[in-house]
Amino acid sequence: MKGKPRPEATSEQAMQAMDRMIALAQFGQQDIAARLGLNVTDLTCLGFVIEAARAGHALAAGDLAERAQLTTGAVTGVLNRLEKAGYARREADPEDRRRVRVAMAEGAQERILGVYGPFYGRLAELFADYGPEEVAVLADWFTRARAAMAESLAEIRDPGRGAGG
């Protein structure tokens, strides 16, 4: 693959760099959540709501519970806090009035970008330093690493299901 010359690194060095980034991200999520007046779980759920909004639809409350791996009762508490803080609103599903959908509240996106914007700007600059083939490799790696992490977490949560048991 052609591109800018990059420093050599072993898989072990890449894993150490990833571990350091994940640790910083965990602390950062706490700081970002506090700045937005939320807790980390609420911020994570808000991220799922934002992802759905970017895809052009509202997220069903049950789907949010599934994605966040929370009970429906816990999601009710999350939604109460997100609504109170002005980040989300509940709306009836027009196809099934028994279902509740979660949509972004008016002005929420701007408030969130006020905190996340500088970070995403720096990431955009970083990605601009890579060619399209390199970005494709990064996207593939992140996607596959997420799947590996999900599988590992499932094994941790249910030790009898995989190699960890």
C-alpha angles and dihedrals in degrees: 000000000000122000142102115335108264129197114260117252137177124229087252092055090048090051091051091049090049092049091052091048092049091049091051090046091053092053090042092054089056091051093045092047091051091048089053092046094249140108122244095260091052090048091051091050090047087055090057090049090051091049090053091047090052088052088054102252143087119251120240112239090235091053089051089053090051095047093047091042091233132134117257088248091055091048089053088059091047091051091048090055094043091051093046090050090049099244102111142017133204120234133179116256105247091214096048117021090196090065125079123213125201120221134176114269120239110278094009094113092057092049092050093046088052087067102030098035099086091047093050089047090056091048090051089053090049093050090047087063090065129071123240093262091051092048088050089054091049092049090048091048094049091048094049093042089053090053091048090049092049090051092048092048090051089054092048091050092046107027093183092063102066150007094305093067 
